[in-house]
Amino acid sequence: MVYLNLLIAYLKIGLFGFGGGYAMLSLIQHEAVEVIHMGESSPWLTSKEFTDIVAISQMTPGPIGINSATYIGYVATNGNILGSVLATTAVCLPSFILVLLISHILLRHKDNTYIKSVFSGLRPVVVGLIASAALILMNKENFPDYTFSILIAIGAFILVRYTKIHPIWIIVLAGTAGFFIY
């Protein structure tokens, strides 16, 4: 039953996860942490495990949505690789099929006002989904003390905006500050 639940959950996530991996995080978190799926006794993950998976997914090469699907599929099926393959395929399949079917139509009608209106309406939705992912990750596991975290974020923003320091060095500096503060 867990395989069917993984397939259905990740097909939904893949179908409605506009905006990429970070925009999908709130959907993934809902399905993996909050929902008790049909025939199962508990959610697949705890909030702490989800936070860990997001951190690992950010560090590994590849899109965060696919990396987290792979790991959650593995955990949900008690270490079975088939769960990883199924979740990863299910999250990618809707996008692949939609892009394949729609790309030809969109190229022919890219100047249509209705098409432009649809994409204009999707932009704020994507921003909202990414903001939702940011809010979900702002928990006690990630930020034991919000004061220092906010100061580091403001400092990083100021450095990126008003200096010519490369963003990678600012990330290293913020990580070092976080290491010593926390």
C-alpha positions in Angstrom: 0.0 0.0 0.0 2.9 2.4 0.7 4.0 2.2 -2.9 0.6 3.2 -4.2 0.5 6.0 -1.6 4.0 7.2 -2.7 2.9 7.1 -6.4 -0.3 9.1 -5.8 1.4 11.7 -3.4 4.3 12.4 -5.7 2.2 12.5 -8.9 0.2 15.2 -7.1 3.3 17.0 -6.0 4.8 16.8 -9.5 1.5 18.0 -11.1 0.9 21.0 -8.8 4.5 21.9 -7.8 4.9 24.9 -10.1 8.1 26.9 -9.6 10.7 24.2 -8.9 11.9 22.3 -5.9 11.7 25.1 -3.3 8.1 25.8 -4.4 7.4 22.0 -3.9 8.7 21.9 -0.4 5.4 22.9 1.2 3.6 20.2 -0.8 6.2 17.6 0.0 6.2 18.6 3.7 2.4 18.2 3.8 2.4 14.8 2.2 5.4 13.4 4.2 4.9 14.9 7.6 1.2 15.8 8.1 -0.8 13.2 6.1 -1.5 9.7 7.3 -1.9 7.9 4.1 -4.5 5.2 3.3 -3.6 1.9 5.1 -0.7 3.4 7.1 -0.5 4.1 10.8 1.6 7.3 10.8 3.1 9.9 8.5 6.3 8.9 6.7 8.5 11.4 8.5 8.7 13.6 11.6 9.2 17.4 11.3 12.8 16.9 12.4 13.5 14.2 9.8 11.9 16.4 7.1 14.3 19.3 8.1 17.2 16.9 7.9 16.1 15.7 4.5 15.8 19.2 3.2 19.4 20.0 4.4 20.7 16.8 2.8 18.8 17.5 -0.4 20.4 21.0 -0.6 23.9 19.6 -0.2 23.6 16.9 -2.8 23.8 17.6 -6.6 20.5 18.0 -8.3 17.1 19.6 -7.8 15.9 19.6 -4.2 12.4 18.3 -5.1 13.9 15.2 -6.8 16.5 14.6 -4.1 13.9 14.8 -1.3 11.5 12.5 -3.2 14.3 10.0 -3.6 15.1 10.0 0.1 11.5 10.1 1.3 10.7 7.2 -1.0 13.5 5.2 0.6 12.5 6.1 4.1 8.8 5.5 3.6 9.4 1.9 2.3 11.8 1.0 5.1 15.0 1.2 3.0 13.7 -0.2 -0.3 15.3 1.3 -3.4 12.1 0.7 -5.3 10.4 3.3 -3.1 13.1 5.8 -4.1 12.8 5.0 -7.8 9.0 5.2 -7.6 8.8 8.6 -5.8 11.5 10.1 -8.1 9.8 8.9 -11.2 6.4 10.0 -10.0 7.5 13.6 -9.1 9.2 14.0 -12.6 6.6 12.3 -14.8 3.8 15.0 -14.7 6.3 17.8 -15.6 7.8 15.7 -18.4 4.5 14.9 -19.9 3.1 18.4 -19.6 6.2 20.0 -21.1 6.2 17.5 -24.0 2.5 18.1 -24.8 2.3 21.8 -24.2 5.6 23.1 -25.6 4.5 22.8 -29.2 1.2 24.6 -28.5 2.9 27.4 -26.5 5.5 28.1 -29.2 2.7 28.6 -31.7 0.6 30.8 -29.4 3.2 32.6 -27.3 1.9 36.0 -28.2 -1.7 35.2 -27.3 -3.1 37.5 -24.5 -4.7 34.6 -22.7 -1.5 32.6 -22.5 0.4 35.7 -21.3 -2.3 36.2 -18.7 -2.0 32.7 -17.4 1.8 33.1 -16.9 1.3 36.5 -15.3 -1.1 34.8 -12.8 1.3 32.0 -12.1 4.2 34.3 -11.1 2.7 35.3 -7.7 1.7 31.7 -7.0 5.3 30.6 -7.4 6.5 33.4 -5.2 3.9 32.4 -2.6 5.0 28.7 -2.7 8.6 29.6 -2.3 7.7 31.9 0.6 5.7 29.1 2.1 8.7 26.8 1.9 10.8 29.4 3.7 8.3 29.7 6.5 8.1 26.0 6.9 11.8 25.8 7.3 11.8 28.5 9.9 11.4 26.2 12.9 13.3 25.5 16.1 15.4 22.7 14.5 16.8 25.2 12.0 16.8 28.4 14.0 17.3 27.9 17.7 17.7 31.7 18.2 16.0 33.9 15.6 17.9 37.0 16.7 21.3 35.9 15.4 19.8 34.3 12.3 18.0 37.5 11.3 21.2 39.5 11.9 23.2 37.1 9.7 20.5 37.3 7.0 20.5 41.1 7.1 24.2 41.2 7.0 24.4 38.9 4.1 21.7 40.9 2.2 23.7 44.2 2.8 26.9 42.6 1.6 25.4 41.2 -1.5 23.5 44.4 -2.3 26.2 47.0 -1.6 29.6 45.4 -2.1 31.3 43.6 -4.8 32.0 40.5 -2.7 31.1 37.3 -4.6 28.0 35.7 -3.1 29.8 32.4 -2.6 32.2 34.1 -0.1 29.2 35.7 1.6 27.6 32.2 2.0 30.9 30.9 3.4 31.1 33.9 5.8 27.4 33.4 6.9 28.1 29.7 7.4 31.2 30.4 9.5 29.3 32.9 11.6 26.5 30.4 12.2 29.0 27.7 13.1 30.6 29.9 15.8 27.4 31.4 17.1 25.4 28.2 17.3 
